[in-house]
C-alpha cells in the first residue's frame, strides 16, 4: 500500500507526530547522558573502596556504629544514584533508537 492512498492531512499529522517523538527522545537521551556523566567513573570505585574500609573499621571497633551507618548510607545513596542514572541513559538510548526507526537486536525484549 503506497503513501499516495493516504490524505495529505493524515500524512502531515503523522509526520509531525513522528518528528515530535524523535525530538523528545533525543532530548530525553541528552538529559540522561548529562546526568550519567555527572558521576565520575572513579567515584564509584572510590565509594566501593570506602565501603570496604568502613567495614574493616567497624570490625576493628575503631569507628562508632552511628558514624558508620551515616557514612554507609551516604555512600550507598551515591552508588544507587549512579546506577539509576546509567539505567535511565540505557532506557533513553533504546527509546531514541526506536524513535529513529532502528530495530532492536534479535532477542531484545
C-alpha positions in Angstrom: 0.0 0.0 0.0 1.6 3.3 -1.1 1.6 6.6 0.8 -0.4 8.2 -2.0 -3.5 6.4 -0.7 -3.5 8.5 2.5 -4.9 12.0 2.5 -2.3 14.8 2.8 -3.5 16.0 6.3 -3.1 12.4 7.7 0.4 12.2 6.3 1.3 15.6 7.6 -0.1 14.8 11.1 1.8 11.5 11.2 5.0 13.2 10.1 4.6 15.9 12.9 3.9 13.2 15.5 7.0 11.1 14.4 9.1 14.3 14.4 7.9 15.2 17.9 8.5 11.7 19.2 12.1 11.6 17.8 12.8 15.1 19.1 11.5 14.3 22.6 13.5 11.0 22.6 16.7 12.9 21.6 16.3 15.5 24.3 15.5 12.8 26.9 18.6 10.9 25.8 20.8 14.1 26.1 19.4 14.8 29.6 20.1 11.3 30.8 23.5 11.4 29.2 24.3 14.6 31.1 23.1 13.1 34.4 25.1 9.9 33.9 28.2 11.9 33.1 27.8 13.7 36.4 29.2 10.6 38.1 32.9 10.1 37.5 33.9 6.5 36.8 36.5 6.7 39.6 33.9 8.0 42.1 32.1 4.6 42.0 35.3 2.6 42.6 36.2 5.1 45.3 32.9 4.7 47.0 33.2 0.9 46.9 36.7 1.1 48.4 35.4 3.4 51.1 32.7 0.9 51.9 35.3 -1.8 52.3 37.4 0.4 54.5 34.3 1.3 56.5 33.6 -2.4 57.1 37.2 -3.0 58.3 36.9 -0.1 60.7 33.6 -1.5 62.1 35.1 -4.9 62.5 38.1 -3.5 64.4 35.8 -1.3 66.5 37.6 1.9 65.6 34.5 3.7 64.3 31.3 4.3 66.2 28.3 2.4 64.7 26.3 5.6 64.3 29.0 7.3 62.3 29.5 4.1 60.2 25.8 3.9 59.4 25.6 7.6 58.3 28.7 7.2 56.1 27.5 3.9 54.7 24.1 5.4 53.9 25.7 8.4 52.0 28.0 6.1 50.0 25.2 3.6 49.1 22.9 6.5 48.1 25.6 7.8 45.8 26.1 4.4 44.2 22.3 4.0 43.8 22.0 7.3 42.0 24.9 6.4 39.7 23.2 3.1 38.8 19.9 4.8 38.3 21.4 7.4 36.0 23.0 4.7 33.9 19.7 2.8 33.7 17.9 5.9 32.6 20.5 6.5 29.9 20.1 3.0 28.6 16.3 3.3 28.5 16.6 6.7 26.8 19.0 5.2 24.2 16.6 2.4 23.4 13.7 4.9 23.1 15.8 7.1 20.8 16.8 4.2 18.6 13.2 3.1 18.3 12.1 6.7 17.5 14.7 6.9 14.8 13.3 3.7 13.3 16.2 1.3 14.2 15.0 -2.2 15.1 16.1 -3.7 18.4 18.6 -6.6 18.1 17.1 -10.1 17.9 16.1 -11.4 21.3 15.7 -8.0 22.9 12.5 -7.6 25.0 
